[in-house]
């Protein structure tokens, strides 16, 4: 039977629209089963807690469990690869962090390209680091410390939470831009690094405010500066490093990513819900208790951040000759 031309065109248009309708319907129904949120670090840290807070919010808002699964190891690359290799259906997500922007330069061989193989969904937090020193260091201000470091090359030990961590690369960027030479001493975690700065075996550390604030208040560590481009709302009297080393900035960020080719409708739905969470006063308060600020973005803005951070820290890693342990 030959169809009239008008009817044929209507049927053709309807058939062409079916995939779009199907995608929209799938996004509206999502999720229909539990979602895994892979956290590529050990449980208990600030990023892990932030991921659990977001997982709880999404579970309550979307009516299905968002189950946090910790997969630590190899600087977070094991958990990241698990998500890269997962089906692009929105049911496996990654808590991504600043370390994802440094891994490409740190590791000679990775089985994925983070920028190419991941779909940014939404940022969650952004956090300053603080530059602290042992009170035995004869410097009460950052200019005094810079003068002391320049007069005593390789006489200052700079502790870090480990080779290639943000604390390490933030310190290397500081050395590079300030024109000073300190000896990097890596530890297995921020706790041991801070303990040796407290004990005087090392003299300087880039740390998170939440980890150091009690020691700063007790006079056991001296706070010289914060690493954000502008002064911190929680530490408004403390100068930024950039006030004395122009252009310096180092921040820790976290967010949610998905495998590439995850449907745009699902990414947009998750982005809306995550940004709604970041506007909730109670969740903002709980993030602030971790020393972090709620940091909302669109998927495109998050993608630009990842690209910029990957380029920036790649240059630092190359300049300092850093290689993963």
ZIHUFEN-V986453 format. One record per pair of residues at least 4 apart in sequence whose ideal C-beta (glycine too) atoms are under 6 Angstrom apart, sorted by the first residue. I is the first residue (numbers start at 1). GAP is how many residues later the second one is. Records with the same first field share a line. If there is no record, write none. Layout:
# ZIHUFEN-V986453
I=GAP ; GAP
This chain:
# ZIHUFEN-V986453
3=4 ; 5
17=4
23=240 ; 242
27=238 ; 239 ; 242
30=60 ; 236
31=4 ; 31 ; 33
34=30 ; 31 ; 33
35=31 ; 56
36=31 ; 33 ; 56
37=18 ; 29 ; 31 ; 56
38=31 ; 33 ; 41 ; 44 ; 45 ; 56
39=9 ; 12 ; 29 ; 31 ; 56
40=31 ; 36 ; 39 ; 40
41=31
42=30
43=5 ; 27
44=4
46=244
47=50 ; 207
49=241
50=74 ; 75 ; 204
51=17 ; 44
52=16
53=233
54=70
55=11 ; 13
57=220
58=4 ; 8 ; 215
59=6 ; 7
61=212
71=7 ; 8 ; 11
73=5
74=4
76=4 ; 23
77=26
81=30 ; 31
83=9 ; 11
84=28 ; 33
86=6 ; 173
88=171 ; 173 ; 174
90=172 ; 176
93=163 ; 165
94=163
96=4 ; 159 ; 161
97=157
98=68 ; 154 ; 155
100=14
101=208 ; 209 ; 212
102=4 ; 62 ; 67 ; 211
103=4
105=209 ; 212
106=58 ; 211 ; 218
107=217
112=5
113=4
114=4
117=143
118=139
119=139 ; 141 ; 143
120=137 ; 179 ; 182 ; 183
121=135 ; 136 ; 137 ; 146 ; 149 ; 150 ; 178
122=133 ; 134 ; 149 ; 152
123=132 ; 172 ; 174 ; 179
124=130 ; 131
125=129 ; 162 ; 167 ; 170
126=125 ; 127 ; 167 ; 169
127=125 ; 164 ; 165
128=98 ; 99 ; 100 ; 104
129=41 ; 77 ; 98 ; 121
130=77 ; 79 ; 82 ; 93 ; 96
131=75 ; 93 ; 94
132=73 ; 75 ; 80 ; 89 ; 91
133=4 ; 70 ; 71 ; 89
134=63 ; 66 ; 69
135=87
136=64
137=66
139=5 ; 6 ; 9
140=4
142=82 ; 83 ; 102
143=101
145=79
146=32
149=7 ; 31
150=30
153=28
154=27 ; 29
156=26 ; 47 ; 48
157=26 ; 28 ; 45 ; 46
158=13 ; 24 ; 26 ; 46
159=26 ; 34 ; 37 ; 38 ; 43 ; 46
160=5 ; 7 ; 8 ; 26 ; 33
161=4 ; 6 ; 28 ; 29 ; 32
162=24
163=5 ; 23 ; 162
164=4 ; 158 ; 160
166=4 ; 86
167=39
169=144 ; 147
170=36 ; 80
171=35
172=144 ; 148
173=143
174=4
175=5 ; 7
176=143
177=68 ; 71
178=67
185=17
187=5 ; 6
188=4
190=4 ; 21
193=12
196=5 ; 6
197=5 ; 8
198=22
207=4 ; 5
208=83
209=4 ; 82
210=80 ; 81
212=4 ; 9
215=5 ; 6
216=5 ; 7
223=15
225=14 ; 16
226=6 ; 9 ; 12 ; 14
227=14 ; 23
228=23
229=13 ; 20
231=5 ; 9
239=4
241=4 ; 7
242=6
255=47
258=4
262=4 ; 5
267=32
271=28
275=21
277=6
278=16 ; 18
284=10
287=5 ; 7
297=4 ; 5
309=4
310=4
317=5
